[in-house]
């Protein structure tokens, strides 16, 4: 097979193009590998800071109060405007009952 080498300069164009493409593929693969490692480290850090952190007594008390508010039945947020606050399950039951009543 004849060589693609330029007779005057000795420059092998296909080899340079293939080498360039191989270098580009290597850089892309390396960047994806590094991004994956960075994301894994970030996820471990977030889990350690947020999910595995010791929750203070103040946080537990506040969370219990908020859960209590969510568990309440119907209450007014603004009685003059007629705005109610209720659990979503109760609201869905009311909508279904109203639609079946028609």
Secondary structure, 3 states (H helix, E strand, C coil): CCCCECCCCCCEHHHHHHHHHHHHHHHHHHHHHHHHHHHHHHHHHHHHHHHCCCCCHHHHHHHHHHHHHHHCCCEEEECCCCEEECCHHHHHHHHHHHHHCC
